[in-house]
Amino acid sequence: MTASTALLAIALAGVGWGIVSTIMIVSSLQKRGIRINFFLLRIMIIKHVGQYRAITREETGRTGPWYYSFVASMNLALVCTIVGLVLRWT
């Protein structure tokens, strides 16, 4: 297994964790009475993540853990994808 393949596999794992984080954020928002349009979820996820952050900060004074989980997993996927593709092309 080459380094680029390993990095791309890590990126896929990051995307998977991002999907789990998205599901948990949407579930949390629904429990608080916010309606979610699942047809537009992929487009509106950034809005929902922001809503989750604002609501949890208002309720507890701290940002909820799924916010950081989503941001970290998406950043991990982005960085690993870019580095993996650069290594593959060189």
Beta strands, then each sheet from edge to edge (+ up, - down):
end
